[in-house]
Amino acid sequence: MVTLANGCQSAYRYIRLLRNLIAFVRYKPIRPSGHDLSFTANNVAVIIPTLEGSGEQLVNTLESILKNEPQQIILSTIDENRQKAELIATSMQNRRSKMEVTSVPRPKKSHQIAIAIKRVCTEFVILADGDVLWPPCLVPWILDPLMGGVATCQRVQAPNNPRISQYIWWFLGALYLERRNFDCTATTYMDGGVPCLSGRTVAYHTKILQSCKKAFVKEAWFGKLLNADDDHWSLTDTKPTSNPIPMLRFSRR
C-alpha cells in the first residue's frame, strides 16, 4: 500500500509538472496599449517603504524608478530617519517626478504604506521595496485598467565576485524566484489565479488601497495586532469598491 501511495504521489507530481510546463509555454503577456494616454507613467505614484531612508541601494532603486518617470514618488520611512530621506529626495528630485517623504514613529510597513497612500493623487499606485531595480519600460507593462492588482516577474541580481557562501545564498534565492515565476505564470494562464502578488513591486488601483487603509493597519490574530507585510493581506482582505474590478494578474514580459 505504501509503494502504491508513493507511486500515485510521484505520478501526480510529474503530471502537474507537465501541465504547468504546457501552461507556461502557452502563456502570452498582455501587451501595453499605445493609444490610451490615461494609462501612462503620468498617472502613477510609487510608494517605497524604507527603514533607513538612505543608502546606496536605495539610491540605485530610485534611479531605476526615475527612468520610468512616474508622477509621484513617496519615500515612507520612520521619524528617526526622515531627515536622511528628505536629503535623498531633494538631491534626486527632477522635473518629471515629484518626490515626497512621509514617516511614522516606529517601523511597520503597513503603517508606512497607509500614511503614504493618503498623499497619492494618481489613479494607480505601485508599491516597491527599497532594494529593487526596475527596467526603464516597466510602467506600461504593469498597468491594466481591468485589473485591481498586477505583479511582476522577478530576478535576483548576481553579486560581483561572490564568495562561496554568497553564491550559495544567491543561487537559493534565484531558484526560489524562478520557481515562483514558473508557478504563477502557469496558474495565471490556466485560471487567472495566483497565490500572492509580491510586494517587491506590485501595482494597484489607488482607490482599492485607499478604501481599506484602516483595516490594513489593524490586522490582528486572536486580538493581538500583527506586524504583517502588505502582500498577503492585500489578497485576503481587500474588498471591491463600488465599481468592482477583478483583483489579480501576474505580468510576464
C-alpha positions in Angstrom: 0.0 0.0 0.0 2.9 2.3 0.8 4.5 1.7 -2.5 1.2 2.3 -4.3 0.7 5.6 -2.5 4.2 6.7 -3.3 3.7 5.8 -6.9 0.5 7.8 -7.1 2.2 10.8 -5.5 5.1 10.7 -7.9 2.7 10.3 -10.9 0.6 13.3 -9.7 3.8 15.4 -9.3 5.0 14.7 -12.8 1.5 15.2 -14.3 1.3 18.5 -12.6 4.8 19.5 -13.8 3.8 18.6 -17.4 0.6 20.5 -17.1 2.4 23.6 -15.8 5.1 23.4 -18.5 2.4 23.4 -21.2 0.6 26.4 -19.5 3.9 28.3 -19.0 4.8 27.9 -22.7 1.4 28.9 -23.9 1.1 32.0 -21.7 1.3 35.3 -23.6 1.6 38.6 -21.7 -0.9 41.3 -22.4 0.9 43.9 -24.5 0.5 47.6 -23.3 -1.8 49.8 -25.3 0.0 52.7 -27.1 -3.2 54.6 -27.6 -4.8 55.1 -24.1 -2.9 58.1 -22.6 -4.7 57.6 -19.2 -2.6 54.6 -18.5 0.9 56.0 -18.6 3.5 57.0 -16.0 1.8 60.4 -15.7 -1.0 58.6 -13.8 1.3 56.6 -11.5 2.6 57.1 -8.0 5.3 54.9 -6.4 5.4 54.3 -2.7 8.7 53.0 -1.3 8.6 51.9 2.3 12.2 52.2 3.7 13.6 51.8 7.1 17.0 53.6 6.8 15.7 56.3 4.4 19.1 56.4 2.7 22.0 54.3 1.4 23.5 53.3 -1.9 20.9 50.5 -2.5 18.0 53.0 -2.1 19.7 55.5 -4.5 20.1 52.7 -7.1 16.4 51.8 -6.7 15.3 55.5 -7.1 17.5 56.0 -10.2 15.9 53.0 -11.9 12.4 54.1 -10.9 13.0 57.7 -12.1 13.8 56.4 -15.5 10.2 55.4 -15.7 9.1 59.0 -15.0 6.2 58.4 -12.6 4.1 61.4 -11.5 4.9 60.9 -7.8 7.5 59.0 -5.7 6.8 58.8 -2.0 9.6 57.6 0.4 7.9 56.4 3.6 10.3 55.9 6.5 10.4 56.3 10.3 10.6 59.7 12.1 14.2 59.0 13.2 15.4 58.7 9.6 13.1 61.3 8.0 15.8 63.9 7.6 18.0 61.4 5.7 15.1 60.5 3.4 14.4 64.2 2.7 18.0 64.8 1.7 17.9 61.9 -0.7 14.6 63.1 -2.1 15.9 66.7 -2.6 19.1 65.6 -4.2 17.3 63.3 -6.7 14.3 65.5 -7.5 13.7 66.1 -11.2 11.1 67.9 -13.3 9.0 64.9 -14.2 8.6 63.2 -10.9 7.5 64.8 -7.7 9.3 63.3 -4.7 7.9 63.4 -1.2 8.7 61.9 2.2 6.3 60.6 4.9 7.2 58.9 8.2 5.7 57.0 11.1 7.1 56.8 14.7 8.0 53.1 14.6 9.0 50.7 11.9 5.9 49.0 10.5 5.5 48.5 6.8 1.7 48.6 6.8 1.6 51.9 8.6 4.3 53.3 6.3 2.2 52.4 3.3 -1.0 53.6 4.9 0.3 57.1 5.7 1.8 57.4 2.2 -1.3 56.3 0.4 -3.1 59.4 1.7 -0.7 61.6 -0.4 -1.3 59.7 -3.6 -3.2 61.8 -6.2 -3.0 59.4 -9.2 -5.2 56.6 -10.4 -2.6 53.9 -10.0 -0.1 53.3 -7.2 2.9 51.0 -7.3 4.4 49.6 -4.1 8.1 48.9 -4.4 10.8 47.7 -1.9 13.9 49.8 -1.4 16.2 47.2 -2.9 14.6 46.5 -6.3 15.8 47.6 -9.8 13.2 48.4 -12.5 13.8 48.2 -16.2 13.1 51.6 -18.0 9.9 50.2 -19.6 8.2 48.7 -16.6 5.2 51.0 -16.2 3.4 50.4 -19.5 3.6 46.7 -18.9 2.3 46.7 -15.3 -0.7 49.0 -15.8 -4.0 47.2 -16.6 -7.3 49.1 -16.3 -9.3 45.8 -16.0 -7.3 44.5 -13.0 -7.2 45.7 -9.5 -3.7 44.4 -8.9 -0.8 43.4 -11.1 2.5 41.8 -10.0 5.7 41.2 -11.9 8.2 38.5 -12.9 11.3 38.9 -10.8 15.0 38.1 -11.0 17.9 38.1 -8.5 20.8 40.4 -9.3 24.0 38.3 -9.3 26.7 39.5 -6.9 30.2 40.6 -8.1 33.0 38.2 -7.3 31.0 36.4 -4.7 32.4 34.1 -2.0 31.2 30.5 -2.0 28.7 31.3 0.8 27.4 34.3 -1.0 27.0 32.3 -4.2 25.0 29.6 -2.4 22.6 32.1 -0.9 22.3 33.9 -4.3 21.6 30.6 -6.0 18.9 29.6 -3.5 17.2 33.0 -3.9 17.3 32.8 -7.7 15.9 29.2 -7.5 13.0 30.3 -5.4 12.1 33.3 -7.6 12.4 31.2 -10.8 10.2 28.5 -9.4 7.7 31.2 -8.3 7.7 32.9 -11.7 7.1 29.5 -13.3 4.2 28.5 -11.0 2.5 32.0 -11.1 2.7 32.1 -14.9 1.2 28.7 -15.3 -1.7 29.2 -12.9 -2.4 32.6 -14.4 -2.7 31.0 -17.8 -5.0 28.2 -16.5 -7.5 30.0 -14.4 -6.2 33.6 -13.7 -5.3 32.7 -10.1 -2.1 33.5 -8.2 -1.1 32.6 -4.7 0.3 36.0 -3.9 1.1 39.3 -5.5 4.6 40.0 -4.3 5.1 43.4 -2.6 8.6 43.8 -4.1 6.9 45.5 -7.0 3.1 45.5 -7.4 0.6 47.9 -8.9 -2.9 48.6 -7.7 -5.8 50.9 -8.5 -5.3 53.6 -5.9 -9.0 53.6 -4.8 -8.8 49.9 -3.8 -6.0 50.6 -1.2 -7.5 53.9 -0.1 -10.8 52.3 0.6 -9.4 49.8 3.2 -6.4 51.5 4.8 -8.0 51.4 8.3 -8.3 47.6 8.2 -4.9 47.4 6.7 -3.1 48.8 9.8 -5.3 46.8 12.3 -4.7 43.3 11.1 -4.9 41.1 14.3 -4.6 37.5 15.3 -6.5 36.4 18.5 -6.9 40.1 19.4 -3.2 40.9 19.0 -2.1 43.4 16.3 0.3 41.9 13.8 3.3 43.5 12.2 2.4 41.9 8.9 3.7 42.5 5.4 1.5 44.0 2.8 1.3 41.4 0.0 -0.7 38.5 1.7 -3.0 40.9 3.4 -3.9 42.6 0.1 -5.0 39.3 -1.4 -7.1 38.1 1.6 -8.8 41.2 3.0 -9.1 43.8 0.2 -12.8 44.4 -0.7 -14.0 45.6 -4.1 -15.1 49.2 -4.4 -18.4 50.4 -5.8 -17.1 49.6 -9.2 -15.9 46.0 -8.8 -12.6 45.3 -10.5 -11.1 41.8 -11.0 -8.3 41.8 -8.5 -5.2 40.0 -9.7 -2.9 39.4 -12.6 0.7 38.2 -13.0 2.6 40.0 -15.7 5.5 38.3 -17.5 7.2 40.1 -20.4 
